[in-house]
Amino acid sequence: MRKTKHNARTINLWKIDPHCNWCGKLTVLTRKKMSNQATLDHIKQTNPWIPGLLVRYKAPTVLACYQCNSARGRRGL
């Protein structure tokens, strides 16, 4: 695999399941801004102190395509 600008968390999530968490589209690890580029999407929790949901002060993340991630960012979800 070629070296990309993605961090290790993105690559690990992509290896587990390369599909977008929101729309199910197959994502790709690429340097170009494409609609199906693999990105990390941070999930806002309603109650961050539920045991098992918050791991060592890290916000929970999922793999999302660039299109879904930017749409969710604009809506403030």
VENCOR-V578923 format. One record per residue. N is the residue number from 1. RES is the residue in one letter. SS is DSSP state (hx for helix, st for strand, lp for the rest). NEAR is the number of other C-alpha atoms within 8 Angstrom. D_CENTER is the distance of its C-alpha to the mean C-alpha in Angstrom with 1 decimal. Layout:
n: [N/N]
res: [RES/RES]
ss: [SS/SS]
near: [NEAR/NEAR]
d_center: [D_CENTER/D_CENTER]
This chain:
n: [1/2/3/4/5/6/7/8/9/10/11/12/13/14/15/16/17/18/19/20/21/22/23/24/25/26/27/28/29/30/31/32/33/34/35/36/37/38/39/40/41/42/43/44/45/46/47/48/49/50/51/52/53/54/55/56/57/58/59/60/61/62/63/64/65/66/67/68/69/70/71/72/73/74/75/76/77]
res: [M/R/K/T/K/H/N/A/R/T/I/N/L/W/K/I/D/P/H/C/N/W/C/G/K/L/T/V/L/T/R/K/K/M/S/N/Q/A/T/L/D/H/I/K/Q/T/N/P/W/I/P/G/L/L/V/R/Y/K/A/P/T/V/L/A/C/Y/Q/C/N/S/A/R/G/R/R/G/L]
ss: [lp/lp/lp/lp/lp/lp/lp/hx/hx/hx/hx/hx/hx/hx/hx/hx/lp/lp/st/lp/lp/lp/lp/lp/lp/st/lp/st/lp/lp/lp/lp/lp/lp/lp/lp/st/st/st/st/st/st/lp/lp/lp/lp/lp/lp/lp/lp/lp/lp/lp/lp/st/lp/lp/st/lp/lp/st/st/st/st/st/hx/hx/hx/hx/hx/hx/hx/hx/hx/hx/lp/lp]
near: [2/3/4/7/5/8/6/6/6/12/10/8/11/11/7/6/6/12/12/13/8/6/6/7/8/8/12/8/9/8/6/5/7/6/7/11/13/16/11/10/9/8/8/7/5/4/5/7/6/7/5/5/8/12/8/4/5/6/9/10/8/10/15/15/15/13/8/10/12/8/8/9/8/6/6/5/5]
d_center: [19.2/19.5/18.2/15.4/14.0/10.8/11.0/11.8/8.9/6.7/10.0/10.7/7.8/8.8/12.4/12.2/11.0/10.2/9.9/7.7/7.7/9.7/12.1/12.2/12.6/12.6/10.3/12.0/11.8/14.1/15.4/16.3/14.6/14.5/13.4/11.6/10.1/6.9/4.6/2.5/3.6/6.7/9.0/12.6/15.0/18.5/20.2/18.5/21.5/21.3/21.8/19.0/16.2/16.2/16.4/18.4/17.2/13.6/11.4/9.4/5.6/3.9/2.8/4.2/7.4/8.8/11.4/9.7/7.6/11.0/13.0/11.5/12.1/15.6/16.4/15.5/13.6]
